[in-house]
Amino acid sequence: MDNLSKLLARPDTALWGAVLTTLLLLAVLSMLAWRWYTKRHQVTRLLRSLGGIYVRDLIIPDGVGGTIQTDFLVLLRGGVLVLDVKNYRGVLFGAENAPLWSQMVRARSFKFTNPLPENILRVQSLKLLLPNVPVIGRVVFTREGRFPRDMPAGVSMLDTLAEDLGAFAGPASIQYMETWKRLRSGESASLVDGAVTESG
């Protein structure tokens, strides 16, 4: 015990401890950054495969004097898709009208807010901006999680999104291209409060 106390009291031992702690912290942060990048890359690869043109993190008027940030807006054959991406791992349970959903990870249960109402709000806000363009919404969960029972309406897994969208997916419609360009630039004549900005 006395030798351990002497070893820990030496300045070079404390220095090595600080170096090892810093390296461990950097390794954990690098792993988290890599996981975030991988998930984001999976989503962008999927959106390219759908044939759509997309914009990330667009802030639009919410129709009641405020603004709302979108995760992804995607121009497809059938119109605009409002896509909210969720990265919850484990087994997921939720119902369309339930205020809270559950996540089971290693026999522990966690609650999270039903993401569908926020997606519906984004869809409604975008419909105000684009009255002549079909707009639909979808909440998509990454491969980290799974629903063992039926998924609520309006929810897809990353791997089933194209199939779930059906004929709505496909190369962006030229018919909606001018409206899309105005939306991205903030020049749409139907803008509420005249503010559309791209964040990040």
N, C-alpha and C positions, 0 to 999 in steps of 0.2 A: 504494500500500500504506500509505503514511504517513497519507493522508487517511482511509482505512478505520479505522486504529487510533485516530485522533482521534475519529472519529464514534462508534465503539464505546465509547470511554472517557467520552463525555458522559453525565451522569446521566439526561437526558431520553430518550436512546436505550435505556438499560437499563430505564427505567420502561415505555416502549412495548413493549419485548420481553416484559416480565412481563405486561402487559395482554393482549397478543396470545396468549401462551402460556396464560393463564387462560381467555380466550375459546375457544381451540381445545379445551382440556380440557373446558369446559362443553358445547361442541357435541358432543363425542364421548360424554360421559356422557348427554346428552339423547337422542342417537340410540340408545344402548343401552337406556335406560329405555323409549323409545317401542317398540322391538322387543320387549322383554319384555311390555309392556302389550298390544301387538297380538296376540302369541301367546296370552296368557292370555285375552284377549277372544274369540279364535277358538274356544278350547276351551269357554268358558262359553256362547257362542252355540250351539255344537253340542249341548251338554248340554241347553239349553232346547229346542232343536228335537227332541231325542229324546223329550221329554215327561216327563223324569225330574225328581226332586227330588234335589239334590246337596249335599254338604258337602265342603269343602276342608280339607286338612291336619289330619285327625282323628288323634289318637294313641290307639291301642288296645292292649290287652294282647296279647302275642305267643304266649301259651299255655305259655311256659316260664319265667315269672317276670320277663320284661322287657316292654318296650313297642316298638311299631313305628308309624311315622308313615305315613299313607296320603296319596296325592296327591289323589285324588278318590274318594269313594264316591257312587254314584248309585243311587237307588231307581227301578226301572223296572217295567214290566208283569210281567216274568218273575222279578224278585227284585232282588238288589243286584249292581251292577257295581263291581269294584275297578279303577280306571283309573289307570295310571301314564303320564304324558305326558312324552315325550322330544323335545328340540329339537336334534337333530343335523342339520347341513346337509351337502349333498354326496351322494355315492353311498354307499349303505350295504350291507354284506354281513353276514349272520349266519345261524346255524343253531340250531335249538332246543336242542341239547345242547352246542354249542361254548361254552367258557368266555369267550372273547373274540370280539367282533365288530369289523369294520373300517369305517372312514369314510374315503372318498377326497374330498379337497378340493384342487382345483387341483394335481393330480398328486402330492399328498402323502398318505401313508397314516397314519391314527391308529387306535389300538386303544381299545376301551372294553369294559367288563364287560357280559356278556350280561344284559339287564334282566329276563328271564323268571323266573329263580329268586326274585328279590325279589318279583315280582308274585305268584308262587305262594305264597310265605310269607305275604303279606298276605291272600290268599284263604283259606288254611288257618286263619289267626288269626281271621278274621271268621266263618268257618264254626263255630268253637268258640263264638263269642259269639251267633250266630244259627242254632242248629241246625235250626230249622224253616223257614228261608228259603233258597231257592236263591241261591248266590253264585258268580259267575264273574269271571274276571279278563281284562284286556286291556292290553297295552302299545301306546300310540298315539304315532306319530311325526308331527310337524307337517309343514307343506308345505315346510319348508326342505330336507328330505332325500327320497331315493327309493331304493327297492330295485329294481335292474334285473332281478333274478331273483326267484324265488318268495320270499315272505315266510314266516318261520317261523310255525307255528301259535301262536295267542295274540297275534299282532301285527297291527295295523291302521294304516292311514294315517288322518289326521284326516278326509279326505274320504270314506273308505269305511267308517267305523265303523258308521254306522246300518245299512248293507247287511250288514256282517259279523255284526252282532248279530241280524239277522232278527227273529223273533217275540219275542225277549227284550226288545227295545226297545219303547217306547210309554209312554203315560201311567202314572205310578206306580200300582201296585196298592194298592187300599184294604185288601186282605187283609193286607198287610205293614206298614201305616201305624203301628199301635201299637208294633210291635217297632222300627221305624225311629225313632220318637219317643223310645223308651227308650234306644236306642243313642246318639242325639245328646245326650241329657241325662245319660247315664251310669248310668241306673237299671235296665238290663237284668238280670234275675234270673240270667242265665247268664254274667255277666261274670267273667272270671278276674282275681283280685286287686282287683276292684271299681273299676278306674280307666279311665275314658275321658275324654279331654280334647280340646278343640279348640285348636289352636295358631294363633298369628299373629292 
